[in-house]
Every structure is written in C-alpha cells, then in structure tokens.
Amino acid sequence: MDKQHSKSESGQALILIVLAMVALLGFTALAVDGTMIYSDRRYAQNSSDASSLAGGAAAGQWLIDNDITTYNWSCGAVAGGETAAKQMADDRALENGFDINQYWDLASLESGSPDGKIGVYTECHSGTSANDNYIDVHTWITNDTETAFVHFVYNGVRRNTVEAVVRVRPPQSLAWGYAIVALNTDACTGNFGVGFQGTSDTIVNGGGIFSNGCFKTGGTFYTEVNGAGVKYNHLKNPSDDDMVIITGGGTIEQTTEQVPASSYEVPPIDCSSAEYYGSWPPPDASTGMGPGLYCITGNISINNSDTVIGNAVTIVVIDGKLTINGGASVQLTAPAQGSDPEPAVEGLLWYLPPSNDNAVTINGGADFVSVGTILAPSSSISYEGNATAVLTGQIIGWDVFVSGTGGNGVTFDGGVTAMIPTFLDLFR
C-alpha cells in the first residue's frame, strides 16, 4: 500500500540535518577551543612551576654559599637570596616565552591589571621555631588563548591565570629543630609521648619540646623551657601545662601539626665502611675512640665503672638496647658540622635505625657529657640525670621520658646537631 505524504512535510529532514550540523559544529568548536585553552593553561602552570623552582633553587644555593642556617636566620640577612631568586625566576620564565618582569610588588600582583597579573614576588618569614624560617618564591603568569571558533560567539578574552609558590627552607636540625621530640601519635592512653617527672625542676634550654601525641608532667616540680616553646597534640591532664614555665619567648600550645618523617630521616648509613663493626665495646672505647662510624650489633651496656670516650663519632645501634648507667664516665661528641665525616654523620651521636625499637635508657651523672643528636625514631627513650650531667643537642624518639634531680635538663645547640639540608616545597 502506498503511503501518501503531505507537501507540508517536505524538507523537514534537511532542517533536522542543518540543526544537527550546527550542534555538531558547536561541540567540535568547544572541543577544539577547550583543548587549546586547557593546553595553554597547562603550559602556563608548568612554566610558573619551573620559574618558582628555579628561583627557589637559586635562593637555596645562596643560603648554602653564605652559610645561612635556621639558627643565624633573619630576613635582613637573606635579602641577597631573595634577589637571586627573583632574577633566576625571571630568566627561566623568559626561556619559556613569558616576560614576567613587570611586577615585583605583591599588592600589584594580587590586584592584577587590565592585561592580567604577571610577575615574581619573594616573601621572607622569620619566627621563633626553626620551622618558621623560610623564603616563599611566588610566580604569577597570565596568558591569553587565540581560539578558532569561540570568538565568533563570545567577545571576551580567553585568559588563564596561574600561580606557583616554592618554599625554601634553610638547613635546620632534625625534627624542625626541637630539643625534645616524641613521634608517637597516640592520645594520652597507654604510651606517653613526652613525659617529665623528677625531684626538682627540669630545664630545657632552647629548641623547645614537640609531641606528635601526648604531653604530660608529673609530681610537683616544674618543667622550665627557656627561649622556646612547647607544642603537643594531646594533654594528659588539664593542669599539666600549668607545670611548664616558659621564659625568653615561646608559648605552650596544642596543635594539629605533626613532625613528619621527612624532617628527621637520615640517609642510609654504610656500616661496611665503618671504623668498627661488631659487638660492644670497641677495643678503644675506654681510651678514646677515634673519629668515625661505629656500628654495634647486640646490646650496648655501659656500666657504673666503665669509661667511654669518643670524639667526632657516630654510633649506630643496629639491633639491640642502649643502656648507660649513672656512675659511668661518658665523654662523647658527634662529628662537627662541615667536617664531612662520611660514613659517619655530622651532628649525629647515637642512632637506632627505624628497624630497631629496643629501649634507650640514659642515666647521666657527674662525669657525663653527650654532644650531638640522639635519634631513635622507633624506640622509647628515658633520660635521667642531675645538674652536673651535660646533654647538649637533641633527643628524638618514639616516646621520650625525662626525669632527674638537681636541675637536670637538655641544652639545644643547632651548631652541634644533625641537620637536613636546604630543601624546597612546591605549592599551587
């Protein structure tokens, strides 16, 4: 049977085809121009990143060349590093096709201009904590995309504006430069993080105290922190912070920050090149260990009548406990900074690698001198002594418990501790 078609229906297919072609062309235009805009944005972001990183590297090298660490840091002292960063960032951006030397003024960069904001700005930060000292290198880049289709229906500028920030930190002692650090993140149930107890005040000179987890005090005696502060994630008792005396700047405060592994990790230590590799004690421990690396298997027990002397030494406790009794004569110092003591480590005195979670017990007496960093990231460290014991440097452990008599304490000195080198963080 033949179908009859009205003349009014003729040509409808053509209209549908035209409409479909218009829609198809629209999607094609969107895909082509969208890809171009995205590609230009990615190129601008990569160029901004590269510019800030180049500037950050120049600032970091300037800090190294001028022996700037977080301990002699001031914004006035690092102005030359900021200048070096700006110049290098400009040069790298120009290599990528962006002449960004238009604004070096932060207010102008943030407010922009009719042509978009473009430029480099550096900002110095200085604070009481080692982690508060750094230079930020900001790079803004704006570029416009020449479109193939979109400009027929939209007359506005197809513009991308991107920013990159590189944070340049100077060399600093491990674990953000705190004198006593507990890495345990648990709340105040079970393990204790950082704890203080004794029969007289405990004194921490410089550096301060940081606990990734719990902080608690015990007894009726105070913990005195001079020239620094205390940060913790959890407090054992509401009154525990009342037993802390802060003098010479700094605060005691709860924080959600945690000391990251990157701030205290040391490079792998090569015991195959050690001055001594074996069980305790080395043959020359009582007469004077020469400079170098000492790798010890099994337990180390330094008893009341023992004498241990070592200058410019790093002692690695591979798989055992470390116990120092109060009556022992101990005179130990870590390798000096700048001494290039490989395979020993500058500023690192005692080291229990993360694979060793055995306890560390140190009783400091009248003839006790320890200079350098004690690093045992998986171990519980107990330090007890009196006012005549000398512990200069840092104590970094999973848990740290400090007690003693007669004004026992720890003195932080960034010049004798293990340090991490200058490093960069990229933000977008």
Legacy VTK file of the C-alpha trace (Angstrom):
# vtk DataFile Version 3.0
C-alpha trace
ASCII
DATASET POLYDATA
POINTS 428 float
0.000 0.000 0.000
1.427 3.331 -0.992
1.939 5.990 1.660
0.802 9.481 0.852
2.955 12.426 2.075
1.732 15.958 2.539
3.608 18.708 0.754
3.876 20.466 4.134
6.219 17.715 5.337
8.707 18.042 2.509
12.153 19.422 3.525
11.900 18.522 7.220
14.845 16.147 7.029
17.006 18.905 5.630
16.143 21.183 8.551
16.990 18.456 11.052
20.286 17.796 9.288
21.176 21.507 9.380
20.323 21.741 13.075
22.342 18.616 13.795
25.297 20.011 11.861
25.115 23.262 13.828
25.087 21.347 17.112
27.882 19.096 15.894
29.969 22.073 14.842
29.300 23.651 18.224
30.558 20.595 20.059
33.557 20.453 17.722
34.345 24.093 18.391
34.010 23.545 22.117
36.302 20.521 21.969
38.931 22.252 19.831
38.984 25.557 21.681
38.568 23.903 25.081
41.591 21.745 24.357
43.583 24.791 23.266
42.623 26.728 26.409
43.440 23.767 28.650
46.736 23.168 26.844
47.721 26.816 27.234
46.798 26.725 30.918
48.883 23.609 31.495
51.827 25.207 29.710
51.464 28.362 31.795
51.255 26.319 35.013
54.324 24.273 34.074
56.186 27.470 33.249
55.108 29.036 36.541
56.234 25.932 38.430
59.571 25.899 36.633
60.086 29.598 37.274
59.401 29.306 41.016
61.501 26.153 41.337
64.420 27.802 39.547
64.101 30.820 41.816
63.875 28.581 44.878
66.970 26.640 43.819
68.884 29.900 43.380
67.818 31.073 46.846
68.754 27.708 48.362
72.197 27.795 46.771
72.690 31.336 48.010
71.885 30.190 51.566
74.445 27.384 51.278
77.127 29.634 49.790
76.635 32.161 52.586
76.447 29.596 55.431
72.891 30.601 56.360
71.004 28.125 58.530
67.831 28.487 60.522
69.980 29.363 63.560
71.559 32.524 62.134
68.459 33.387 60.115
66.994 36.856 59.751
65.107 38.387 56.875
67.721 41.111 56.605
70.484 38.521 56.320
68.814 36.660 53.429
67.877 39.635 51.237
70.574 38.577 48.774
68.926 35.189 48.462
65.608 36.827 47.604
67.272 38.896 44.883
68.923 35.790 43.432
65.553 34.025 43.423
63.793 36.826 41.526
66.482 37.074 38.886
66.599 33.325 38.252
62.799 33.038 38.191
62.633 35.843 35.610
65.279 34.172 33.452
63.551 30.783 33.496
60.150 32.268 32.657
61.666 34.183 29.742
63.122 30.936 28.407
59.545 29.612 28.301
58.210 32.662 26.463
56.942 34.773 29.374
58.480 38.142 30.153
57.290 38.361 33.753
59.499 41.185 34.947
56.551 43.553 35.141
55.575 43.493 38.821
57.704 42.646 41.833
55.200 44.263 44.158
52.814 41.872 45.935
49.871 44.280 46.057
50.060 44.852 42.284
50.309 41.141 41.595
47.325 40.280 43.766
45.134 43.047 42.355
46.161 42.324 38.770
45.968 44.729 35.844
43.871 45.199 32.724
46.181 42.762 30.962
46.161 40.234 33.806
48.620 39.749 36.631
52.114 38.567 35.830
55.335 38.666 37.818
57.560 37.315 40.586
57.482 38.124 44.276
59.520 36.777 47.194
58.472 36.841 50.823
60.691 36.142 53.843
59.289 34.603 57.024
61.002 34.555 60.401
59.807 33.032 63.687
60.834 31.531 66.992
60.691 27.938 65.713
63.200 26.602 63.194
60.255 25.572 61.029
59.075 29.202 60.854
62.121 30.419 58.898
61.810 30.297 55.110
61.537 32.217 51.826
58.481 31.892 49.573
59.017 32.446 45.840
55.696 33.323 44.129
55.267 33.329 40.357
52.099 34.540 38.622
51.618 34.004 34.886
48.664 35.093 32.752
48.279 34.086 29.100
45.513 34.548 26.519
44.438 31.823 24.122
43.702 32.571 20.469
40.621 30.482 19.739
39.444 29.031 16.433
35.661 29.243 16.949
34.638 30.610 20.348
35.446 34.213 19.470
32.583 34.201 16.926
30.028 33.930 19.722
31.968 35.335 22.700
33.980 38.528 22.513
35.649 38.222 25.948
39.283 37.312 26.477
40.026 33.616 26.849
42.519 34.038 29.699
44.345 31.717 32.090
45.991 32.961 35.280
48.127 30.553 37.321
50.335 30.798 40.384
53.103 28.663 41.854
54.824 29.059 45.222
58.080 27.407 46.197
59.024 27.464 49.874
62.777 27.478 50.507
63.871 26.231 53.899
67.445 26.675 55.127
69.446 23.843 56.674
67.951 23.004 60.051
68.297 20.473 62.818
66.251 17.305 62.560
62.572 17.315 63.580
62.089 21.044 62.974
64.861 21.916 65.407
63.138 20.976 68.671
65.312 19.851 71.585
62.991 17.014 72.666
60.658 15.289 70.209
58.246 12.369 70.641
56.971 10.862 67.386
54.248 8.692 68.921
50.899 9.954 67.607
48.716 8.188 70.189
46.457 10.115 72.517
47.107 10.015 76.254
46.136 6.384 76.747
48.889 3.815 77.014
52.165 5.239 75.765
53.009 8.734 76.873
54.684 10.693 74.046
56.700 13.255 76.029
56.717 12.986 79.818
58.510 14.874 82.589
58.958 13.855 86.200
61.588 14.326 88.885
62.520 15.563 92.314
63.385 19.046 91.094
62.743 21.296 88.088
63.774 20.037 84.666
65.305 22.616 82.351
65.234 22.708 78.552
67.432 25.473 77.179
66.482 26.410 73.622
64.827 24.331 70.938
61.684 23.557 72.876
59.530 20.428 73.066
57.247 18.809 70.497
54.972 15.786 70.906
53.097 14.288 67.970
50.827 12.741 70.601
50.643 13.131 74.365
52.355 15.572 76.723
52.322 15.090 80.469
54.124 16.230 83.582
54.344 14.542 86.951
54.943 15.449 90.584
55.051 18.959 91.964
58.109 20.210 90.099
58.192 22.405 87.035
59.494 21.918 83.519
61.270 25.110 82.548
61.686 25.891 78.841
63.997 28.773 78.039
63.935 30.675 74.753
61.479 28.311 73.033
58.044 26.748 73.424
56.074 23.530 73.758
53.677 22.009 71.226
51.609 18.885 71.699
48.636 17.133 70.108
47.114 15.838 73.351
47.401 16.788 77.035
47.356 14.098 79.709
45.705 16.254 82.374
44.196 19.747 82.090
46.653 21.028 84.685
49.795 19.572 83.066
50.574 22.713 81.102
50.414 24.668 84.373
53.589 22.830 85.378
55.508 24.345 82.451
57.368 27.639 82.794
58.184 29.455 79.541
60.895 32.099 79.677
62.571 34.187 76.996
59.858 33.828 74.341
57.742 30.976 73.072
54.370 29.554 74.071
52.807 26.287 75.160
50.016 25.257 72.843
48.008 22.416 71.416
48.420 21.824 67.687
47.229 19.537 64.930
50.653 19.644 63.300
52.874 16.594 63.467
56.589 16.317 62.863
56.835 14.393 59.552
59.294 11.605 58.816
60.925 13.744 56.129
62.139 16.144 58.822
64.188 13.570 60.753
65.149 10.870 58.275
68.872 10.485 57.684
70.445 8.938 54.561
71.227 5.198 54.734
74.399 4.612 56.738
77.045 2.348 55.192
78.319 0.145 58.013
80.596 -1.727 55.591
82.932 1.285 55.729
82.692 1.755 59.498
85.706 2.382 61.727
84.388 -0.527 63.810
81.636 -3.072 63.113
80.888 -5.627 65.816
79.708 -6.126 69.371
80.203 -3.640 72.207
82.688 -2.358 73.275
85.124 -1.333 70.544
88.770 -2.015 71.542
89.496 1.674 72.154
86.247 2.686 73.895
87.879 3.333 77.275
90.952 5.147 75.922
89.347 7.194 73.186
87.541 6.143 70.034
88.931 7.894 67.005
86.703 9.890 64.660
84.393 7.825 62.503
81.428 5.487 62.328
80.875 2.688 64.869
78.221 0.069 64.056
77.251 -2.127 67.000
75.370 -5.420 66.888
73.532 -6.608 70.017
73.038 -4.672 73.240
75.179 -1.809 74.498
75.507 -1.657 78.274
77.774 0.994 79.789
78.023 0.174 83.490
78.879 2.185 86.607
82.616 1.569 86.472
83.010 1.865 82.699
84.717 4.671 80.810
83.700 5.567 77.266
85.465 8.336 75.352
84.921 9.300 71.737
85.366 12.453 69.698
83.650 13.051 66.327
81.856 9.696 66.420
78.513 8.375 65.188
77.440 5.194 66.984
74.769 3.067 65.302
72.931 0.547 67.494
71.786 -1.859 64.804
69.539 -4.281 66.662
69.998 -4.030 70.440
69.263 -1.918 73.501
71.273 1.072 74.666
71.774 1.415 78.435
74.048 3.955 80.141
74.221 3.821 83.938
74.682 6.897 86.096
78.048 6.012 87.545
79.775 5.563 84.190
82.257 8.065 82.817
80.965 9.049 79.373
82.551 11.718 77.183
81.107 11.548 73.664
80.750 14.128 70.886
79.334 13.818 67.378
81.215 14.878 64.224
81.217 18.638 63.779
79.135 20.304 61.093
81.148 20.932 57.962
83.653 18.195 58.817
82.495 15.839 56.020
82.966 12.731 58.192
81.398 10.091 55.897
80.368 7.395 56.553
79.761 8.996 59.978
77.098 11.723 60.043
77.619 15.334 61.063
75.942 16.059 64.399
74.572 12.518 64.859
75.895 10.859 68.027
73.589 7.897 68.789
71.379 6.339 66.112
68.924 3.469 66.361
67.501 2.919 62.859
63.707 2.658 62.426
64.010 -1.150 62.336
65.289 -1.134 65.937
62.547 -0.484 68.513
64.545 -1.511 71.590
64.606 0.796 74.602
67.171 3.527 75.224
67.992 4.295 78.864
70.470 7.058 79.704
71.390 7.985 83.279
73.687 10.967 83.293
75.940 11.501 86.268
78.733 13.793 87.328
81.064 12.574 84.588
78.600 12.514 81.708
78.971 14.577 78.525
76.876 13.923 75.419
77.091 16.344 72.497
75.016 15.730 69.372
71.680 14.283 68.320
70.221 11.104 69.838
67.885 9.689 67.166
65.821 6.561 67.823
62.550 7.025 65.896
61.033 3.651 66.909
62.312 3.492 70.482
61.242 4.662 73.914
63.962 6.924 75.330
64.377 7.533 79.047
66.831 10.220 80.120
67.582 10.754 83.808
70.366 12.828 85.258
71.342 15.686 87.528
72.584 19.240 87.167
76.170 18.099 86.596
75.292 15.938 83.596
75.776 17.655 80.232
73.471 16.693 77.367
73.771 19.162 74.505
71.861 18.580 71.283
68.560 16.762 70.741
66.597 13.733 71.880
64.250 12.319 69.219
62.354 9.100 69.920
59.004 7.378 69.660
58.417 8.228 73.325
60.681 10.414 75.457
60.649 10.455 79.243
62.829 12.949 81.140
63.405 12.856 84.876
66.116 13.553 87.394
67.374 15.666 90.231
69.031 18.998 90.801
68.054 20.834 87.630
68.642 18.088 85.096
67.971 19.084 81.528
68.820 19.314 77.856
70.540 22.219 76.129
69.774 22.662 72.469
72.568 23.934 70.212
71.843 23.915 66.493
75.552 24.054 65.764
76.198 20.541 67.114
73.101 18.640 65.943
72.371 16.541 62.872
70.774 18.623 60.141
68.767 18.210 56.986
69.993 20.286 54.022
68.201 23.103 52.270
65.003 21.825 50.672
62.124 23.105 48.553
58.342 22.625 48.741
56.132 23.421 45.731
52.584 24.713 46.223
49.969 25.698 43.628
LINES 1 429
428 0 1 2 3 4 5 6 7 8 9 10 11 12 13 14 15 16 17 18 19 20 21 22 23 24 25 26 27 28 29 30 31 32 33 34 35 36 37 38 39 40 41 42 43 44 45 46 47 48 49 50 51 52 53 54 55 56 57 58 59 60 61 62 63 64 65 66 67 68 69 70 71 72 73 74 75 76 77 78 79 80 81 82 83 84 85 86 87 88 89 90 91 92 93 94 95 96 97 98 99 100 101 102 103 104 105 106 107 108 109 110 111 112 113 114 115 116 117 118 119 120 121 122 123 124 125 126 127 128 129 130 131 132 133 134 135 136 137 138 139 140 141 142 143 144 145 146 147 148 149 150 151 152 153 154 155 156 157 158 159 160 161 162 163 164 165 166 167 168 169 170 171 172 173 174 175 176 177 178 179 180 181 182 183 184 185 186 187 188 189 190 191 192 193 194 195 196 197 198 199 200 201 202 203 204 205 206 207 208 209 210 211 212 213 214 215 216 217 218 219 220 221 222 223 224 225 226 227 228 229 230 231 232 233 234 235 236 237 238 239 240 241 242 243 244 245 246 247 248 249 250 251 252 253 254 255 256 257 258 259 260 261 262 263 264 265 266 267 268 269 270 271 272 273 274 275 276 277 278 279 280 281 282 283 284 285 286 287 288 289 290 291 292 293 294 295 296 297 298 299 300 301 302 303 304 305 306 307 308 309 310 311 312 313 314 315 316 317 318 319 320 321 322 323 324 325 326 327 328 329 330 331 332 333 334 335 336 337 338 339 340 341 342 343 344 345 346 347 348 349 350 351 352 353 354 355 356 357 358 359 360 361 362 363 364 365 366 367 368 369 370 371 372 373 374 375 376 377 378 379 380 381 382 383 384 385 386 387 388 389 390 391 392 393 394 395 396 397 398 399 400 401 402 403 404 405 406 407 408 409 410 411 412 413 414 415 416 417 418 419 420 421 422 423 424 425 426 427
